[in-house]
Each structure stands twice: as C-alpha cells, then as structure tokens.
Amino acid sequence: MPTQVLPARINVNQFGIPTVSSNAVSVGTAQVAFDFNNHPTIGQPFRGLVIVRLNQVIPTGTTGTLPIVFTSDGSNTVNLVGFNGDNITVADIPGTGIYLVFVDSQSNTVQLLTGIV
C-alpha cells in the first residue's frame, strides 16, 4: 500500500496562535465594547499572541475618542491598548477584519499590534 503524503483532513491552526471572533459591538457613553465568547485562554494564565476577528462595524457617528474594550460574555472587561499603553480608540480601528494582539493575563493587558492608524 502506498504511503499517504497528505493527511485526509488538515486542521488549521492546531496548537498555533489562538483565534477569537467578536459576537457583538455596543456603544456606551464611556467606551465601545466588543464582546467575545469565553475562550480556553480567557481566565487562564496566558501570555502570547491572539488573532482577533472584529466582525461588527462600529456604528457611524460614534465619537472617535471613545476607548475600545473587549469583554467576554458581557463581563471581564479589559482595555485594548497600543504600543505605549494608551487606550486604542474608535478612531484607531479602521473597520472589520483581522487584528493581531498580545495578551498577558497576569497583567490584564491586551495590546494591539496591527491596525494602529
């Protein structure tokens, strides 16, 4: 019997960079929140890269200076920060798509690495 070179099924991102996708976006008076389902890395000791898919458009007319926060299942709010630790704002998010972030659960940091305007 010949040796199979390619597997019958290829698992994308197996043991690679974790990925999460936003379920909703909500605009408040003090912030804009993207909500995500719980993920195995959320609430566990984790430090590393995460690929984030923002599926929702921030509504037109939203104040550009509002900070962006990420929540999981409507709680566990964490600010999205830039390279210098300042909050990422609505004006810094050009739209839906894929963003690369660094997550450090010990310091409660989620830092945007791509997409900063």
Z-matrix of the N, CA and C atoms (Angstrom, degrees):
N
C 1 1.442
C 2 1.529 1 108.04
N 3 1.358 2 117.91 1 134.27
C 4 1.459 3 120.12 2 -179.10
C 5 1.532 4 110.92 3 -70.11
N 6 1.312 5 115.13 4 151.81
C 7 1.458 6 121.36 5 177.47
C 8 1.523 7 109.70 6 -76.66
N 9 1.315 8 115.98 7 132.14
C 10 1.457 9 120.53 8 178.70
C 11 1.527 10 108.72 9 -79.96
N 12 1.333 11 115.96 10 120.71
C 13 1.455 12 121.12 11 -177.60
C 14 1.522 13 111.02 12 -81.91
N 15 1.309 14 116.70 13 -43.94
C 16 1.457 15 121.24 14 -179.75
C 17 1.520 16 109.83 15 -103.59
N 18 1.310 17 117.12 16 137.38
C 19 1.465 18 118.07 17 177.38
C 20 1.522 19 110.50 18 -67.25
N 21 1.322 20 115.40 19 155.55
C 22 1.460 21 120.29 20 179.01
C 23 1.526 22 110.84 21 -66.47
N 24 1.303 23 116.69 22 -27.98
C 25 1.462 24 121.15 23 -179.74
C 26 1.523 25 108.29 24 -136.78
N 27 1.320 26 116.18 25 135.08
C 28 1.460 27 120.81 26 179.03
C 29 1.523 28 108.06 27 -110.26
N 30 1.308 29 116.70 28 123.37
C 31 1.457 30 121.78 29 176.95
C 32 1.519 31 109.13 30 -89.43
N 33 1.307 32 116.54 31 115.15
C 34 1.450 33 121.06 32 179.73
C 35 1.521 34 109.39 33 -76.55
N 36 1.325 35 116.14 34 135.62
C 37 1.457 36 123.38 35 173.36
C 38 1.530 37 113.61 36 65.39
N 39 1.323 38 117.79 37 21.52
C 40 1.460 39 119.74 38 179.33
C 41 1.525 40 108.89 39 -66.93
N 42 1.311 41 116.58 40 120.76
C 43 1.461 42 124.65 41 -178.36
C 44 1.526 43 111.81 42 61.27
N 45 1.320 44 116.82 43 23.37
C 46 1.460 45 121.55 44 178.19
C 47 1.511 46 110.24 45 -101.91
N 48 1.307 47 115.97 46 -148.80
C 49 1.459 48 121.29 47 179.85
C 50 1.525 49 109.05 48 -71.38
N 51 1.341 50 118.68 49 126.64
C 52 1.468 51 120.20 50 178.16
C 53 1.528 52 110.98 51 -63.53
N 54 1.328 53 115.56 52 149.81
C 55 1.458 54 120.90 53 178.19
C 56 1.527 55 109.69 54 -126.42
N 57 1.330 56 115.31 55 144.38
C 58 1.461 57 121.93 56 174.86
C 59 1.521 58 108.16 57 -136.73
N 60 1.327 59 116.25 58 152.37
C 61 1.465 60 122.14 59 179.02
C 62 1.517 61 109.32 60 -127.15
N 63 1.323 62 115.73 61 138.86
C 64 1.465 63 119.63 62 179.94
C 65 1.521 64 110.49 63 -73.31
N 66 1.333 65 115.19 64 145.29
C 67 1.469 66 122.27 65 178.65
C 68 1.517 67 112.36 66 -99.67
N 69 1.328 68 116.21 67 -28.29
C 70 1.466 69 120.41 68 -174.76
C 71 1.515 70 109.06 69 -160.91
N 72 1.320 71 114.78 70 159.28
C 73 1.460 72 121.17 71 171.10
C 74 1.523 73 107.26 72 -128.57
N 75 1.332 74 116.47 73 138.01
C 76 1.463 75 119.89 74 177.13
C 77 1.521 76 108.73 75 -132.56
N 78 1.317 77 114.61 76 141.56
C 79 1.461 78 121.29 77 -178.44
C 80 1.518 79 108.50 78 -108.38
N 81 1.318 80 116.14 79 123.36
C 82 1.458 81 121.70 80 175.72
C 83 1.515 82 109.89 81 -113.47
N 84 1.304 83 116.11 82 -175.46
C 85 1.467 84 119.51 83 179.78
C 86 1.524 85 111.95 84 -76.44
N 87 1.334 86 117.75 85 -21.42
C 88 1.463 87 120.88 86 -175.72
C 89 1.522 88 114.04 87 -114.44
N 90 1.348 89 118.27 88 -11.24
C 91 1.465 90 120.09 89 -175.50
C 92 1.516 91 111.04 90 -166.90
N 93 1.329 92 114.85 91 165.86
C 94 1.463 93 122.42 92 171.26
C 95 1.521 94 106.32 93 -115.74
N 96 1.332 95 116.88 94 123.89
C 97 1.459 96 121.84 95 -174.54
C 98 1.523 97 111.22 96 -111.45
N 99 1.333 98 115.38 97 127.18
C 100 1.458 99 121.83 98 168.89
C 101 1.516 100 106.51 99 -98.30
N 102 1.331 101 116.86 100 128.45
C 103 1.461 102 121.58 101 -177.28
C 104 1.524 103 109.98 102 -104.19
N 105 1.331 104 116.03 103 140.38
C 106 1.458 105 124.03 104 -178.84
C 107 1.520 106 109.48 105 -128.68
N 108 1.332 107 117.06 106 153.75
C 109 1.461 108 120.80 107 169.85
C 110 1.522 109 108.34 108 -68.48
N 111 1.326 110 116.05 109 156.78
C 112 1.457 111 118.78 110 172.72
C 113 1.519 112 108.93 111 -59.42
N 114 1.312 113 116.04 112 148.15
C 115 1.462 114 123.17 113 -178.23
C 116 1.521 115 106.72 114 -132.30
N 117 1.334 116 118.89 115 152.03
C 118 1.466 117 119.71 116 -179.11
C 119 1.527 118 114.15 117 -53.88
N 120 1.338 119 117.74 118 -28.06
C 121 1.464 120 119.03 119 179.84
C 122 1.520 121 112.28 120 -82.42
N 123 1.326 122 117.75 121 -16.44
C 124 1.461 123 120.70 122 -179.41
C 125 1.520 124 108.82 123 -79.72
N 126 1.311 125 115.76 124 128.03
C 127 1.455 126 120.68 125 -179.80
C 128 1.516 127 113.67 126 84.99
N 129 1.320 128 117.36 127 -1.28
C 130 1.461 129 122.28 128 178.27
C 131 1.526 130 108.22 129 -114.10
N 132 1.324 131 117.38 130 156.18
C 133 1.464 132 118.32 131 174.03
C 134 1.531 133 109.00 132 -60.41
N 135 1.313 134 116.52 133 120.05
C 136 1.468 135 121.04 134 -178.02
C 137 1.511 136 109.12 135 -151.91
N 138 1.314 137 115.36 136 138.09
C 139 1.459 138 122.00 137 173.67
C 140 1.521 139 106.90 138 -143.98
N 141 1.339 140 115.54 139 116.52
C 142 1.455 141 118.66 140 179.08
C 143 1.510 142 112.35 141 164.86
N 144 1.320 143 114.55 142 -170.93
C 145 1.458 144 122.10 143 -178.23
C 146 1.519 145 111.14 144 -82.00
N 147 1.329 146 115.82 145 146.32
C 148 1.461 147 122.63 146 174.29
C 149 1.526 148 106.88 147 -138.54
N 150 1.318 149 116.31 148 135.03
C 151 1.458 150 121.35 149 173.86
C 152 1.519 151 107.34 150 -90.23
N 153 1.333 152 116.22 151 126.23
C 154 1.462 153 122.42 152 -177.49
C 155 1.521 154 108.73 153 -115.41
N 156 1.328 155 116.02 154 126.96
C 157 1.470 156 120.73 155 173.53
C 158 1.521 157 107.37 156 -103.84
N 159 1.336 158 115.55 157 115.63
C 160 1.462 159 120.58 158 174.06
C 161 1.521 160 106.92 159 -90.73
N 162 1.324 161 116.45 160 110.35
C 163 1.466 162 122.34 161 -174.23
C 164 1.520 163 113.97 162 -90.04
N 165 1.326 164 117.53 163 -17.60
C 166 1.457 165 120.83 164 -173.96
C 167 1.532 166 110.72 165 -109.59
N 168 1.314 167 115.01 166 144.25
C 169 1.458 168 121.67 167 174.97
C 170 1.524 169 108.45 168 -82.06
N 171 1.319 170 116.48 169 136.70
C 172 1.464 171 119.81 170 171.98
C 173 1.528 172 106.39 171 -69.72
N 174 1.334 173 117.76 172 127.56
C 175 1.466 174 120.05 173 -174.51
C 176 1.533 175 113.30 174 -54.69
N 177 1.315 176 115.06 175 140.12
C 178 1.459 177 121.81 176 176.58
C 179 1.523 178 109.80 177 -57.66
N 180 1.312 179 116.15 178 139.45
C 181 1.457 180 120.77 179 179.57
C 182 1.514 181 114.11 180 92.19
N 183 1.346 182 117.37 181 -4.81
C 184 1.461 183 120.51 182 177.99
C 185 1.528 184 108.85 183 -68.02
N 186 1.315 185 116.53 184 136.84
C 187 1.463 186 121.81 185 -179.85
C 188 1.522 187 110.26 186 -58.40
N 189 1.323 188 116.30 187 126.37
C 190 1.463 189 121.96 188 -175.34
C 191 1.506 190 115.22 189 -67.90
N 192 1.335 191 117.67 190 -16.07
C 193 1.464 192 120.63 191 -177.80
C 194 1.529 193 113.53 192 -92.45
N 195 1.337 194 117.49 193 -2.87
C 196 1.472 195 119.38 194 178.71
C 197 1.524 196 109.92 195 -67.91
N 198 1.341 197 117.93 196 135.86
C 199 1.461 198 120.26 197 178.03
C 200 1.530 199 111.53 198 -73.14
N 201 1.328 200 114.73 199 152.60
C 202 1.463 201 122.22 200 175.87
C 203 1.519 202 108.40 201 -94.79
N 204 1.333 203 116.94 202 133.37
C 205 1.462 204 122.02 203 173.43
C 206 1.520 205 108.61 204 -126.26
N 207 1.324 206 115.24 205 153.81
C 208 1.460 207 122.17 206 173.91
C 209 1.522 208 107.62 207 -110.21
N 210 1.330 209 116.20 208 137.43
C 211 1.461 210 121.43 209 175.52
C 212 1.522 211 108.44 210 -126.70
N 213 1.316 212 116.52 211 155.50
C 214 1.463 213 119.49 212 173.11
C 215 1.515 214 107.78 213 -118.68
N 216 1.318 215 114.49 214 120.65
C 217 1.459 216 122.68 215 -177.19
C 218 1.527 217 111.85 216 52.37
N 219 1.333 218 116.23 217 40.89
C 220 1.459 219 121.97 218 174.61
C 221 1.512 220 115.84 219 79.85
N 222 1.332 221 118.00 220 2.22
C 223 1.467 222 120.29 221 178.59
C 224 1.527 223 108.50 222 -138.21
N 225 1.324 224 117.31 223 -162.93
C 226 1.466 225 121.69 224 179.49
C 227 1.523 226 111.49 225 52.27
N 228 1.315 227 116.99 226 53.56
C 229 1.462 228 122.23 227 -177.02
C 230 1.525 229 111.23 228 -72.06
N 231 1.335 230 115.21 229 133.06
C 232 1.460 231 121.27 230 175.79
C 233 1.526 232 108.29 231 -137.07
N 234 1.334 233 116.11 232 136.44
C 235 1.460 234 120.79 233 179.13
C 236 1.522 235 110.32 234 -72.86
N 237 1.316 236 116.14 235 142.48
C 238 1.459 237 122.44 236 171.82
C 239 1.523 238 106.30 237 -90.16
N 240 1.340 239 116.87 238 121.81
C 241 1.461 240 120.66 239 -176.23
C 242 1.521 241 110.50 240 -117.23
N 243 1.332 242 115.01 241 163.63
C 244 1.457 243 121.94 242 178.04
C 245 1.514 244 111.23 243 -98.56
N 246 1.329 245 114.82 244 -167.12
C 247 1.464 246 121.10 245 -175.99
C 248 1.522 247 113.00 246 -60.40
N 249 1.311 248 117.79 247 -32.61
C 250 1.459 249 121.11 248 -177.34
C 251 1.523 250 113.07 249 -96.65
N 252 1.314 251 117.80 250 5.76
C 253 1.459 252 121.96 251 179.20
C 254 1.513 253 114.63 252 88.85
N 255 1.339 254 117.28 253 -4.35
C 256 1.464 255 120.11 254 176.65
C 257 1.520 256 109.90 255 -74.10
N 258 1.322 257 115.80 256 151.20
C 259 1.462 258 120.22 257 178.99
C 260 1.522 259 111.08 258 -63.25
N 261 1.328 260 115.90 259 138.50
C 262 1.461 261 121.76 260 169.79
C 263 1.524 262 106.03 261 -76.77
N 264 1.322 263 116.60 262 136.61
C 265 1.459 264 120.95 263 -177.75
C 266 1.523 265 110.58 264 -112.79
N 267 1.317 266 114.92 265 173.10
C 268 1.466 267 121.97 266 177.80
C 269 1.524 268 110.24 267 -53.01
N 270 1.326 269 117.30 268 -40.55
C 271 1.465 270 121.39 269 -178.73
C 272 1.525 271 112.73 270 -63.01
N 273 1.344 272 117.75 271 -21.68
C 274 1.466 273 121.94 272 -178.60
C 275 1.523 274 113.66 273 -86.47
N 276 1.327 275 118.01 274 -11.36
C 277 1.468 276 121.92 275 -177.57
C 278 1.527 277 108.00 276 -103.85
N 279 1.347 278 117.48 277 105.94
C 280 1.462 279 119.83 278 -174.87
C 281 1.525 280 114.74 279 -72.73
N 282 1.324 281 118.07 280 -15.92
C 283 1.459 282 119.22 281 179.59
C 284 1.512 283 111.99 282 158.29
N 285 1.326 284 115.31 283 -165.25
C 286 1.460 285 120.46 284 179.28
C 287 1.521 286 109.12 285 -71.15
N 288 1.324 287 115.51 286 159.93
C 289 1.455 288 119.21 287 177.06
C 290 1.508 289 112.35 288 142.83
N 291 1.326 290 114.16 289 -163.25
C 292 1.458 291 122.62 290 -175.38
C 293 1.526 292 109.42 291 -99.67
N 294 1.327 293 115.29 292 131.83
C 295 1.461 294 121.79 293 178.09
C 296 1.527 295 108.30 294 -128.98
N 297 1.318 296 116.55 295 145.45
C 298 1.454 297 121.92 296 176.72
C 299 1.520 298 108.13 297 -104.47
N 300 1.339 299 116.27 298 128.33
C 301 1.461 300 120.83 299 179.40
C 302 1.525 301 109.74 300 -127.72
N 303 1.323 302 115.35 301 157.33
C 304 1.455 303 122.52 302 171.84
C 305 1.519 304 107.11 303 -107.07
N 306 1.319 305 116.50 304 128.22
C 307 1.463 306 122.21 305 -178.37
C 308 1.523 307 108.90 306 -114.54
N 309 1.329 308 116.24 307 130.61
C 310 1.458 309 122.22 308 172.86
C 311 1.522 310 106.99 309 -128.56
N 312 1.325 311 115.98 310 99.98
C 313 1.468 312 119.94 311 -174.83
C 314 1.524 313 112.05 312 -67.46
N 315 1.325 314 117.67 313 -27.49
C 316 1.461 315 119.66 314 -178.80
C 317 1.525 316 111.98 315 -67.86
N 318 1.333 317 116.84 316 -34.96
C 319 1.468 318 119.79 317 178.75
C 320 1.526 319 111.83 318 -102.62
N 321 1.348 320 116.94 319 4.61
C 322 1.465 321 123.08 320 179.64
C 323 1.532 322 111.12 321 56.82
N 324 1.343 323 115.51 322 44.94
C 325 1.456 324 122.28 323 -177.30
C 326 1.518 325 110.67 324 -111.99
N 327 1.333 326 115.74 325 133.14
C 328 1.467 327 122.36 326 168.77
C 329 1.524 328 105.22 327 -127.68
N 330 1.336 329 115.43 328 111.04
C 331 1.463 330 121.28 329 -173.66
C 332 1.521 331 110.15 330 -113.44
N 333 1.331 332 115.99 331 125.72
C 334 1.459 333 121.91 332 178.91
C 335 1.520 334 109.54 333 -74.70
N 336 1.340 335 116.08 334 127.14
C 337 1.459 336 120.86 335 179.66
C 338 1.517 337 112.29 336 -103.94
N 339 1.322 338 117.39 337 -25.76
C 340 1.463 339 120.82 338 179.34
C 341 1.513 340 109.61 339 -127.83
N 342 1.305 341 115.53 340 154.99
C 343 1.451 342 120.58 341 175.85
C 344 1.509 343 114.69 342 91.25
N 345 1.334 344 118.11 343 1.29
C 346 1.459 345 119.85 344 179.23
C 347 1.517 346 108.46 345 -73.04
N 348 1.318 347 116.22 346 128.54
C 349 1.465 348 121.32 347 179.68
C 350 1.510 349 109.14 348 -88.33
